[in-house]
Amino acid sequence: MDWPSAWSALVPVYGLAAVLHAIQPLFAAVVWVIFLIYGRKVLDGARLAEDPWRGRGSPRPYLTSFGLALTVHLVTFAVALSGGGNLGTVVTAVFTMPIVLGLAALFVARTAPPSVRDERLWLRLGLATELAAGLIAPLYLAAALPTTGSGPLVASVGALGLTAVSIAAFLWAPRSARMRAPIVARKIVRE
């Protein structure tokens, strides 16, 4: 797969995984594995480009860190959900969520192909809103807000809404880049 088509396939997989993660992190485990596979395809496709990252370091460490953080997050979340963990397990599961979601969004933003990479506003919006979505649960836990009533539902809907904005920003970036592409006049040979 070439770089732009691998990245174009990565963004919907990221979107599906992020939405499932906002609903229930364990639902997204298989889709995150697919995200890792497509992430490798993006890195392999970009390898053929002359200067893929424009003087910046490769985003490969983001993908590796994401895989490690995701493993810790899902294992501690599963243990906390099964009731076998202590308070430290729950805290680890909640506080690794923004790290996991932030690294995934950062990887998507940093691996954008050159035509899309110039749409910094959309890529930064996608990254910022996904980080904000990941921070809702830790802030809710740190503020010791009640776990009964409508508060948790509002927090979940807020996280899901921010995730939707992130996905929309990443999906809109290539369309915006195509709209900004210069139109070149072609000469028509007249007889």
C-alpha positions in Angstrom: 0.0 0.0 0.0 1.2 3.5 -0.8 1.3 6.1 1.9 -1.8 8.2 1.1 -4.0 5.1 0.6 -2.7 3.4 3.8 -3.4 6.6 5.8 -6.8 7.0 4.2 -7.6 3.4 5.4 -6.1 4.1 8.9 -8.4 7.0 9.7 -11.8 5.1 9.6 -10.2 2.3 11.6 -9.1 4.9 14.1 -12.6 6.4 14.1 -14.3 3.0 14.8 -11.8 2.1 17.5 -12.1 5.5 19.2 -15.9 5.4 19.2 -16.0 1.8 20.5 -13.4 2.8 23.1 -15.6 5.7 24.3 -18.5 3.3 24.7 -16.6 0.4 26.3 -12.8 0.0 26.0 -12.8 -3.8 25.8 -15.1 -3.6 22.7 -12.4 -1.7 20.9 -9.6 -4.2 21.6 -9.8 -6.1 18.2 -10.2 -2.8 16.3 -7.1 -1.3 18.0 -5.1 -4.4 16.8 -6.3 -3.6 13.3 -5.2 0.0 13.9 -1.7 -1.2 14.8 -1.6 -3.3 11.6 -2.6 -0.3 9.4 -0.2 1.9 11.3 2.6 -0.4 10.2 1.3 -0.2 6.7 1.4 3.6 6.8 5.0 3.6 8.1 6.0 1.1 5.4 4.3 3.1 2.7 6.0 6.3 3.9 9.4 4.6 3.8 9.4 5.1 0.0 9.0 8.8 0.2 12.1 11.0 0.0 11.5 13.0 3.1 8.4 11.6 4.8 8.5 13.5 8.1 10.0 16.9 6.9 12.9 17.1 9.3 11.0 15.6 12.2 11.6 12.3 13.8 9.7 9.2 12.7 6.3 8.6 14.3 7.3 5.0 14.9 7.8 5.6 18.7 4.2 6.9 19.0 2.9 3.6 17.5 5.1 1.5 19.8 4.2 3.5 22.9 0.6 3.3 21.9 0.8 -0.5 21.7 2.4 -0.7 25.2 0.0 1.8 26.8 -3.0 0.1 25.2 -1.9 -3.3 26.6 -1.6 -1.8 30.1 -4.9 0.0 29.8 -6.9 -2.9 28.5 -5.5 -5.4 31.0 -6.1 -3.1 34.0 -9.5 -2.2 32.7 -10.4 -5.9 32.4 -9.1 -6.7 35.9 -11.0 -3.7 37.3 -14.2 -4.6 35.5 -14.0 -8.2 36.8 -13.7 -7.0 40.3 -10.4 -8.7 40.9 -8.4 -5.5 41.2 -7.8 -2.9 43.9 -8.1 0.9 43.7 -4.7 1.1 42.0 -5.9 -1.0 39.2 -9.0 1.2 38.6 -6.9 4.4 38.8 -4.4 2.9 36.3 -7.1 1.9 33.9 -8.7 5.4 34.0 -5.5 7.4 33.9 -4.0 5.5 31.0 -7.1 6.3 28.9 -5.9 9.8 27.8 -2.5 8.4 27.1 -3.8 5.7 24.8 -6.3 7.9 23.0 -3.8 10.8 22.8 -1.0 8.6 21.3 -3.5 7.1 18.7 -4.6 10.6 17.6 -1.0 11.9 17.6 0.0 9.0 15.4 -2.8 9.7 13.0 -1.9 13.4 12.9 1.8 12.9 12.5 1.6 10.3 9.8 -0.6 12.3 7.5 0.7 12.4 3.9 2.2 15.6 2.6 -0.9 16.9 0.9 -2.9 16.4 4.1 -0.1 17.5 6.5 -0.5 21.1 5.4 -4.0 21.1 6.9 -2.6 21.7 10.4 -5.8 23.3 11.8 -7.8 20.1 11.2 -5.1 17.8 12.4 -4.6 19.8 15.6 -8.3 19.9 16.1 -8.6 16.1 15.8 -5.7 15.6 18.2 -6.9 18.2 20.8 -10.5 16.9 20.9 -9.4 13.3 21.3 -7.1 14.3 24.2 -10.0 16.2 25.7 -12.3 13.1 25.3 -9.7 11.0 27.0 -9.3 13.4 29.9 -13.0 13.4 30.9 -12.9 10.1 32.8 -9.7 11.0 34.8 -11.0 14.4 35.7 -14.3 12.9 36.7 -12.5 10.4 39.0 -10.0 13.1 40.3 -12.9 15.5 41.2 -14.6 12.6 43.0 -17.9 13.4 41.3 -20.8 11.0 42.1 -21.1 7.8 40.1 -24.9 7.8 40.4 -27.4 10.0 38.7 -27.0 11.7 35.3 -23.4 12.7 35.8 -21.7 9.6 34.4 -24.1 9.6 31.4 -23.3 13.2 30.6 -19.6 12.6 30.9 -19.9 9.6 28.5 -21.9 11.5 26.0 -19.4 14.4 26.2 -16.5 12.0 25.6 -18.4 10.4 22.7 -19.2 13.8 21.2 -15.5 15.0 21.4 -14.4 11.7 19.8 -16.9 12.3 17.0 -15.4 15.8 16.4 -11.9 14.3 16.4 -12.9 11.7 13.7 -14.7 14.4 11.7 -11.6 16.6 11.7 -9.3 13.8 10.6 -11.8 12.8 7.8 -12.2 16.4 6.7 -8.4 17.2 6.5 -7.9 15.4 3.1 -11.0 16.9 1.7 -9.9 20.3 2.7 -6.5 19.7 1.2 -8.1 18.7 -2.2 -10.2 21.8 -2.2 -7.1 24.0 -1.6 -5.1 22.3 -4.3 -4.2 24.9 -6.9 -6.1 24.7 -10.2 -3.8 24.7 -13.1 -5.0 26.0 -16.4 -4.4 23.8 -19.3 -3.7 24.9 -22.8 -6.1 23.6 -25.4 -4.7 23.2 -28.8 -6.9 24.9 -31.4 -7.0 24.0 -34.9 
